[in-house]
Amino acid sequence: MDLSGCRTWLSKSALYGLLFSLILIWLIARKFFVRKSAPQPRALTPDLEKPALRPRSSFKAPQRSPGIWTPVEFKRPTAAPYPGWNIETTKPLPYRPFRHGPYHITMGLRTMQWDDWIELDSEFPRFHADKTRRIAERESKCCITAPEAYDGAVELLEELADYLPQRYPTLYSRTADSITNIWNKQTISLAKPLASDPITLCSLLVQDDLAIMFEKPDGQYYLLSGAILLAGFWRLTDKFGMPLSEIHTSGDVPGFKPKLEKGMMNFFRRIQPAQPVLRNNYFIQVDDDLAWSSSIGSEDGNDSTQAHGWTTAEKNKAIEHHYLRSERQSLRRLPRSGGVVFTIRTYFHPITEIVRERGVPGRLASAVRSWGEDVARYKGRERYGDVLLEYLDREHRAQVERGEVKADEDEREMEAGRYPF
């Protein structure tokens, strides 16, 4: 090799060596100095207790003037029959919508699957009996529809008459102009004119209380149709005709103005017929009356709010009088009338029964202790907290001693993905 070739070879070798060194340095730097991408957090079910972990939606509701709704072409998907449903053996779903603290005030919405719109179970006979009795005794106070909301209540009746025989074919059968309850042989005619207020007829088909909100030209949503028969702590006559905001402020709902009002108003404005949602909540009740909690006073008394009513409740009743009262609420917009329907299904269980479930005593005790003063006042903790928490702590220690739960267990991880059960 001549001198020129040698120089060329050395130049190439130096260049390759330099490139190799740079690549090696880059690999080392990448290994030691470049941060690895953090794993994405596990998606939890949005709920009342925790801030919702949902991506921001890019959906924009169609532009329209307040109070004006143009009917839309939307048909709810056909519901699949509930697997193995039986009026005697299908037990209520075990909703336990509370978590270890801290307590967060949120709307707590999550997506609803259409099949799951209405939940019926073996407690249907009890609920139906209570509703029938209360309709006979006080229908004018519990079932009301304003004239401008009548079409929306009829639309809800038609929706239920379509859905229920699909989902619960062993309980309901349908003809062109009627729906029949196979269990009690009760037939409701759908022919016009209807025999009763359509919202009353709706209430006899389900275990839920029902409410329909309608938008007026001021942009507010008003409660203009409702069958509130088993609410426990509030009366339809106190709230009927009120806008959504006043319903909450008149009931002293904690954190409504600073934390809930704006988001709730935006949600009602944007919700579309194809976007049903669910939410859950819970209370403690110190009597066993599903329809009206007599411990906070007479249903026909002057005191209309739970927050004030709790002051009349007997303090620290025996634990046998303590009940978990939870609600599973669905919200959907009716496509023809534009009304927003609430279905409010109550689940009602003695505290002495649910503490047998793994982790429940410790979780409920932590949740009750985590309430802020406003939430505690609203839920009446001062009237039952001492007895309830002492009992829950004792049952939690017993579960720890039996090895059912660990005292130092990471409860947040244990609960992940399970809410609201």
Backbone torsions as a table, in degrees:
resi	resn	phi	psi	omega
1	MET	NA	129.2	-179.5
2	ASP	-77.9	174.9	-175.7
3	LEU	-62.1	-38.4	-179.4
4	SER	-65.9	-43.5	179.2
5	GLY	-65.3	-36.2	179.0
6	CYS	-63.4	-43.3	179.7
7	ARG	-63.2	-40.6	178.8
8	THR	-62.3	-42.7	-179.8
9	TRP	-63.6	-42.3	179.5
10	LEU	-64.5	-38.8	179.9
11	SER	-64.0	-44.2	178.5
12	LYS	-64.8	-41.1	180.0
13	SER	-62.5	-42.5	179.5
14	ALA	-63.6	-40.7	-179.4
15	LEU	-64.6	-46.1	179.0
16	TYR	-63.0	-39.9	178.7
17	GLY	-62.6	-40.5	179.3
18	LEU	-63.9	-44.7	179.5
19	LEU	-62.6	-41.3	178.8
20	PHE	-61.5	-43.1	-179.7
21	SER	-63.6	-41.6	180.0
22	LEU	-64.4	-40.9	178.4
23	ILE	-64.3	-42.2	-179.9
24	LEU	-62.9	-43.9	179.0
25	ILE	-61.9	-39.9	-179.6
26	TRP	-65.2	-41.4	179.4
27	LEU	-65.0	-40.8	179.0
28	ILE	-65.3	-43.6	-179.3
29	ALA	-63.7	-40.7	179.9
30	ARG	-63.2	-38.2	-178.6
31	LYS	-67.8	-40.8	-171.2
32	PHE	-101.1	-21.6	-171.8
33	PHE	-118.2	-19.6	-180.0
34	VAL	-89.9	123.9	-177.6
35	ARG	-70.7	138.9	175.1
36	LYS	-71.7	148.5	177.8
37	SER	-62.6	131.9	179.7
38	ALA	-68.8	139.9	177.7
39	PRO	-63.1	144.3	179.2
40	GLN	-68.6	138.1	179.0
41	PRO	-63.8	145.2	178.0
42	ARG	-65.7	130.8	-177.8
43	ALA	-70.7	121.1	177.2
44	LEU	-99.1	156.8	177.1
45	THR	-70.8	122.1	177.3
46	PRO	-58.6	140.9	-176.7
47	ASP	-152.4	-179.4	-177.4
48	LEU	-68.3	-27.9	-171.4
49	GLU	-90.2	-21.2	-174.3
50	LYS	-127.3	148.3	175.3
51	PRO	-60.0	138.7	-176.3
52	ALA	-68.0	131.3	178.1
53	LEU	-100.8	71.7	-178.1
54	ARG	-124.5	142.5	175.9
55	PRO	-63.8	147.4	178.3
56	ARG	-66.7	128.6	-177.4
57	SER	-77.4	142.3	175.6
58	SER	-93.3	0.4	-177.9
59	PHE	-67.3	137.6	174.8
60	LYS	-122.5	126.0	179.4
61	ALA	-65.1	147.0	178.1
62	PRO	-57.6	143.4	178.7
63	GLN	-70.4	133.6	177.1
64	ARG	-158.5	159.5	177.8
65	SER	-78.0	144.9	178.5
66	PRO	-56.1	137.3	178.7
67	GLY	82.3	-2.2	179.9
68	ILE	-111.2	120.5	177.0
69	TRP	-124.2	124.7	175.6
70	THR	-96.5	121.8	-179.6
71	PRO	-51.8	141.3	-179.1
72	VAL	-117.6	153.9	178.5
73	GLU	-83.7	96.9	176.4
74	PHE	-141.0	132.6	177.4
75	LYS	-122.4	121.3	177.7
76	ARG	-57.6	137.0	177.6
77	PRO	-59.3	144.7	178.0
78	THR	-58.8	132.4	-177.6
79	ALA	-82.5	139.1	174.3
80	ALA	-78.3	144.4	177.4
81	PRO	-58.7	139.9	177.5
82	TYR	-65.2	121.7	-174.5
83	PRO	-60.5	121.3	173.6
84	GLY	65.9	20.6	-176.1
85	TRP	-63.6	136.2	-180.0
86	ASN	-146.3	133.1	-174.9
87	ILE	-66.6	-16.4	179.6
88	GLU	-99.3	-29.5	-170.6
89	THR	-115.0	-13.6	-179.7
90	THR	-80.9	106.9	-174.3
91	LYS	-80.6	156.2	175.8
92	PRO	-59.5	143.4	177.2
93	LEU	-66.0	142.2	-172.5
94	PRO	-83.6	67.8	178.0
95	TYR	-69.3	126.7	175.3
96	ARG	-132.8	74.1	-168.4
97	PRO	-83.1	54.0	176.2
98	PHE	-137.8	153.5	-178.1
99	ARG	-133.4	165.0	168.8
100	HIS	-58.2	145.8	-178.5
101	GLY	-61.5	168.2	6.3
102	PRO	-80.6	161.3	-179.1
103	TYR	-90.6	129.5	179.1
104	HIS	-115.8	135.8	177.0
105	ILE	-91.8	108.4	177.8
106	THR	-142.0	168.1	173.8
107	MET	-69.0	-30.4	174.8
108	GLY	62.9	45.3	-177.9
109	LEU	-87.6	147.0	172.2
110	ARG	-142.3	157.8	-176.1
111	THR	-66.8	139.8	176.9
112	MET	-103.9	134.2	170.5
113	GLN	-81.2	136.5	-173.2
114	TRP	-60.1	-34.6	178.2
115	ASP	-57.5	-29.7	-171.2
116	ASP	-95.6	17.6	-174.6
117	TRP	-55.1	-52.3	-178.1
118	ILE	-117.1	132.5	178.8
119	GLU	-109.3	120.9	175.7
120	LEU	-119.1	151.8	-177.5
121	ASP	-157.5	-165.9	-174.5
122	SER	-68.4	-9.5	176.2
123	GLU	-88.5	4.2	178.8
124	PHE	-54.5	-45.6	-179.4
125	PRO	-58.6	-40.9	179.6
126	ARG	-65.3	-48.0	-179.3
127	PHE	-61.3	-43.1	-178.1
128	HIS	-64.8	-39.7	178.7
129	ALA	-64.5	-43.5	178.8
130	ASP	-62.8	-43.3	-179.8
131	LYS	-65.2	-44.9	-179.6
132	THR	-60.4	-43.1	178.7
133	ARG	-62.5	-44.5	-176.6
134	ARG	-72.8	-32.3	174.2
135	ILE	-63.5	-41.3	178.9
136	ALA	-65.0	-36.6	-174.7
137	GLU	-85.6	-35.6	-169.5
138	ARG	-152.1	41.5	-177.7
139	GLU	-57.2	-40.2	-176.0
140	SER	-65.0	-19.2	179.3
141	LYS	-97.1	-20.5	-173.1
142	CYS	-112.0	-19.3	-177.6
143	CYS	-131.0	108.6	-174.7
144	ILE	-139.4	139.4	173.0
145	THR	-134.8	124.9	175.3
146	ALA	-71.1	149.9	-178.7
147	PRO	-53.5	-40.2	-177.8
148	GLU	-72.6	-9.8	-179.9
149	ALA	-105.4	1.6	-173.3
150	TYR	-59.5	-44.9	-178.7
151	ASP	-62.2	-35.7	178.0
152	GLY	-66.3	-38.4	177.8
153	ALA	-67.9	-37.3	175.4
154	VAL	-64.2	-40.7	178.5
155	GLU	-61.7	-40.8	177.5
156	LEU	-63.4	-42.4	177.8
157	LEU	-59.6	-42.9	179.0
158	GLU	-64.8	-39.3	178.6
159	GLU	-63.5	-44.7	179.8
160	LEU	-66.1	-40.4	-179.7
161	ALA	-66.2	-23.8	176.6
162	ASP	-83.1	-42.7	-173.6
163	TYR	-75.6	-46.9	-168.9
164	LEU	-61.3	-43.5	177.4
165	PRO	-66.2	-25.5	175.9
166	GLN	-72.3	-46.2	-174.8
167	ARG	-80.6	-34.6	-176.3
168	TYR	-128.5	67.5	-175.0
169	PRO	-66.9	-17.5	176.9
170	THR	-85.9	-7.0	178.6
171	LEU	-110.2	-34.8	-175.3
172	TYR	-126.7	141.7	171.5
173	SER	-126.5	156.9	-171.0
174	ARG	-133.6	139.2	167.6
175	THR	-117.0	-176.6	-177.6
176	ALA	-62.7	-31.3	-174.9
177	ASP	-130.4	22.8	178.5
178	SER	-160.2	163.3	172.1
179	ILE	-132.9	136.3	-175.4
180	THR	-121.4	133.8	172.4
181	ASN	-84.7	112.8	-175.3
182	ILE	-66.8	-31.3	-176.9
183	TRP	-68.8	-48.0	-176.3
184	ASN	-108.7	5.3	177.3
185	LYS	63.2	21.5	179.5
186	GLN	-86.7	126.1	178.4
187	THR	-111.2	131.9	176.5
188	ILE	-110.5	120.5	178.6
189	SER	-77.4	136.2	176.7
190	LEU	-99.8	0.9	-179.8
191	ALA	-71.4	145.0	178.6
192	LYS	-91.1	141.0	-0.6
193	PRO	-77.8	148.9	179.5
194	LEU	-70.3	153.9	-177.3
195	ALA	-72.9	-25.5	-176.5
196	SER	-144.5	177.0	171.6
197	ASP	-53.9	127.6	-177.0
198	PRO	-58.0	-30.4	-179.3
199	ILE	-71.1	-30.3	174.6
200	THR	-66.1	-44.3	178.3
201	LEU	-62.3	-40.3	176.8
202	CYS	-58.2	-42.9	-174.2
203	SER	-64.0	-28.2	-179.2
204	LEU	-77.6	-12.0	-178.3
205	LEU	-89.5	-18.6	-170.7
206	VAL	-134.4	169.7	175.7
207	GLN	-89.3	-9.7	-175.5
208	ASP	-81.6	153.5	157.5
209	ASP	-79.5	157.3	-173.7
210	LEU	-134.6	142.3	175.8
211	ALA	-146.2	141.2	177.8
212	ILE	-125.3	127.0	179.4
213	MET	-104.2	138.6	178.9
214	PHE	-126.9	140.6	179.7
215	GLU	-81.6	139.0	174.4
216	LYS	-110.0	172.1	-176.8
217	PRO	-58.9	-17.7	177.5
218	ASP	-81.0	0.9	179.0
219	GLY	84.6	-4.3	178.9
220	GLN	-88.0	151.2	175.9
221	TYR	-101.0	129.5	-173.4
222	TYR	-114.4	142.0	176.2
223	LEU	-78.7	104.8	-173.3
224	LEU	-119.9	-2.5	173.2
225	SER	-152.9	133.4	-179.5
226	GLY	-161.8	146.5	169.9
227	ALA	-124.5	90.8	-175.5
228	ILE	-109.1	91.7	-172.0
229	LEU	-109.9	-22.9	-173.9
230	LEU	-131.7	36.1	-170.8
231	ALA	-77.2	-22.8	175.8
232	GLY	83.0	-51.0	-170.8
233	PHE	-123.7	-5.1	-179.9
234	TRP	-144.5	157.4	-173.9
235	ARG	-116.9	138.9	-179.1
236	LEU	-60.5	-38.3	-177.4
237	THR	-63.3	-24.6	177.9
238	ASP	-77.4	-25.4	-172.5
239	LYS	-112.2	-14.4	-172.6
240	PHE	-62.6	134.7	179.9
241	GLY	83.5	-5.3	179.6
242	MET	-80.5	150.2	169.5
243	PRO	-73.4	160.4	-175.3
244	LEU	-54.3	-45.0	-177.8
245	SER	-62.1	-43.8	-178.2
246	GLU	-68.1	-33.1	176.3
247	ILE	-56.2	-41.7	-177.5
248	HIS	-79.2	-41.4	-178.9
249	THR	-70.3	-34.4	178.7
250	SER	-68.0	-24.2	177.4
251	GLY	-95.1	7.5	179.3
252	ASP	54.0	41.9	178.5
253	VAL	-65.0	123.2	-175.6
254	PRO	-60.2	135.5	173.1
255	GLY	69.7	12.1	-173.8
256	PHE	-64.0	-51.2	-176.4
257	LYS	-62.3	-52.4	-175.5
258	PRO	-78.3	-26.6	-168.5
259	LYS	-117.4	-22.0	-171.1
260	LEU	-119.6	-33.1	-167.2
261	GLU	-59.7	-51.0	-176.2
262	LYS	-62.1	-47.0	179.9
263	GLY	-64.4	-38.1	-179.8
264	MET	-66.9	-42.1	179.1
265	MET	-64.8	-40.8	177.2
266	ASN	-63.4	-40.9	-180.0
267	PHE	-61.9	-47.6	-179.2
268	PHE	-62.3	-36.0	179.9
269	ARG	-67.6	-35.1	-171.3
270	ARG	-93.7	-24.4	-171.3
271	ILE	-59.5	135.4	-178.3
272	GLN	-114.1	160.5	-177.1
273	PRO	-56.6	-27.3	-177.7
274	ALA	-90.6	10.0	-173.2
275	GLN	-125.6	61.9	179.8
276	PRO	-71.7	150.1	-179.6
277	VAL	-135.7	167.1	178.0
278	LEU	-128.0	157.6	169.5
279	ARG	-152.8	159.9	178.0
280	ASN	-132.1	153.4	170.1
281	ASN	-145.2	-180.0	179.4
282	TYR	-155.6	154.3	175.3
283	PHE	-139.9	165.8	167.9
284	ILE	-106.2	134.2	178.1
285	GLN	-122.4	144.0	-175.4
286	VAL	-115.4	37.1	167.6
287	ASP	-156.2	171.1	-172.2
288	ASP	-105.8	23.4	-179.0
289	ASP	-92.9	112.4	-178.6
290	LEU	-65.1	-41.1	-171.9
291	ALA	-73.5	-47.7	-177.8
292	TRP	-145.1	127.0	-179.3
293	SER	-75.8	96.0	-176.1
294	SER	-64.5	-18.0	-178.6
295	SER	-66.5	-20.9	179.4
296	ILE	-96.7	6.5	177.5
297	GLY	122.5	174.7	-178.2
298	SER	-70.4	142.2	176.5
299	GLU	-64.0	-25.7	-179.3
300	ASP	-100.8	12.8	177.7
301	GLY	-78.0	-179.6	-177.7
302	ASN	-82.5	-22.2	-175.5
303	ASP	-78.9	114.9	-170.5
304	SER	-103.3	-5.8	-174.7
305	THR	-117.9	145.4	178.9
306	GLN	-61.1	-40.2	-175.5
307	ALA	-58.4	-42.0	178.8
308	HIS	-79.2	-37.1	-176.7
309	GLY	-60.1	-31.9	-178.5
310	TRP	-61.2	-24.5	-177.8
311	THR	-66.6	-18.5	179.7
312	THR	-92.2	-8.1	-176.3
313	ALA	-72.2	143.0	175.6
314	GLU	-63.4	135.4	-174.8
315	LYS	-86.3	138.1	172.8
316	ASN	53.7	52.9	172.3
317	LYS	-66.1	160.2	-179.6
318	ALA	-58.3	151.1	-174.1
319	ILE	-60.8	-24.4	179.0
320	GLU	-63.3	-16.5	179.2
321	HIS	-94.7	1.1	-175.9
322	HIS	-93.0	132.2	-179.0
323	TYR	-130.3	145.5	169.0
324	LEU	-89.1	120.9	177.2
325	ARG	-113.4	109.9	-179.6
326	SER	-119.8	152.6	-179.6
327	GLU	-122.2	138.3	171.5
328	ARG	-113.3	112.1	-174.8
329	GLN	-109.3	134.0	170.1
330	SER	-111.0	148.6	176.8
331	LEU	-131.7	131.6	176.6
332	ARG	-151.6	153.5	177.4
333	ARG	-97.6	134.8	176.4
334	LEU	-77.6	131.2	-172.3
335	PRO	-71.3	-29.9	-176.3
336	ARG	-84.3	-50.2	-175.9
337	SER	-89.7	-22.5	-177.3
338	GLY	82.9	0.8	177.5
339	GLY	-66.1	147.5	176.0
340	VAL	-101.8	117.9	-174.3
341	VAL	-95.5	129.2	166.9
342	PHE	-100.0	129.2	162.6
343	THR	-108.4	132.3	-172.8
344	ILE	-125.0	97.6	-178.9
345	ARG	-97.0	123.6	-179.5
346	THR	-95.0	136.9	172.6
347	TYR	-117.5	129.5	-165.7
348	PHE	-134.6	112.0	-173.4
349	HIS	-137.4	140.4	174.0
350	PRO	-61.8	138.2	175.8
351	ILE	-57.8	-36.8	-178.1
352	THR	-65.2	-15.2	175.9
353	GLU	-91.6	-45.3	-173.7
354	ILE	-71.5	-19.8	179.5
355	VAL	-70.3	-8.6	176.6
356	ARG	-76.1	-13.8	-178.1
357	GLU	-82.3	142.0	-176.3
358	ARG	-58.0	125.7	173.4
359	GLY	81.8	-12.2	-174.8
360	VAL	-66.5	-44.9	-178.4
361	PRO	-58.0	-46.5	-179.3
362	GLY	-67.9	-38.3	-178.9
363	ARG	-67.9	-44.5	179.9
364	LEU	-67.1	-39.9	178.2
365	ALA	-61.4	-42.7	178.8
366	SER	-64.2	-40.5	-179.8
367	ALA	-63.7	-46.0	-178.3
368	VAL	-63.9	-39.6	179.7
369	ARG	-69.6	-24.5	-175.0
370	SER	-82.6	-8.4	180.0
371	TRP	-62.4	135.5	170.0
372	GLY	-68.9	171.1	-176.2
373	GLU	-60.5	-38.6	-179.6
374	ASP	-67.6	-41.2	178.1
375	VAL	-67.2	-42.6	179.2
376	ALA	-60.6	-40.6	178.9
377	ARG	-66.1	-44.0	179.9
378	TYR	-61.9	-40.6	-178.1
379	LYS	-88.8	-1.2	173.3
380	GLY	76.1	25.5	-173.7
381	ARG	-57.5	-33.3	-176.9
382	GLU	-60.7	-24.2	-176.6
383	ARG	-85.9	-18.4	-175.9
384	TYR	-138.2	-5.9	-170.0
385	GLY	-59.1	-41.0	-176.8
386	ASP	-61.1	-51.1	-177.9
387	VAL	-66.6	-44.9	-176.8
388	LEU	-63.1	-49.1	-175.6
389	LEU	-68.3	-37.5	176.3
390	GLU	-60.5	-42.6	180.0
391	TYR	-67.9	-45.3	-179.7
392	LEU	-63.2	-40.6	178.5
393	ASP	-62.5	-41.3	179.9
394	ARG	-65.1	-43.1	179.3
395	GLU	-68.2	-34.4	177.0
396	HIS	-65.2	-45.0	178.5
397	ARG	-60.0	-39.0	179.3
398	ALA	-63.6	-38.9	177.8
399	GLN	-66.5	-37.7	176.7
400	VAL	-63.5	-45.8	-178.7
401	GLU	-63.9	-32.3	178.4
402	ARG	-82.3	-3.8	179.5
403	GLY	79.5	13.3	-179.9
404	GLU	-75.7	-32.9	174.6
405	VAL	-135.8	159.9	178.0
406	LYS	-102.4	139.7	-178.8
407	ALA	-60.8	-33.1	-176.8
408	ASP	-105.0	20.1	-176.3
409	GLU	-64.9	140.2	177.3
410	ASP	-75.6	92.6	-173.3
411	GLU	-66.4	-33.7	179.9
412	ARG	-60.7	-41.8	178.9
413	GLU	-69.4	-38.9	-179.8
414	MET	-62.4	-35.2	-176.2
415	GLU	-83.8	-14.6	-172.7
416	ALA	-53.6	127.4	176.3
417	GLY	79.2	-4.0	-176.3
418	ARG	-95.9	-21.6	-176.8
419	TYR	-57.4	140.0	7.4
420	PRO	-100.1	28.2	-177.1
421	PHE	-97.5	NA	NA
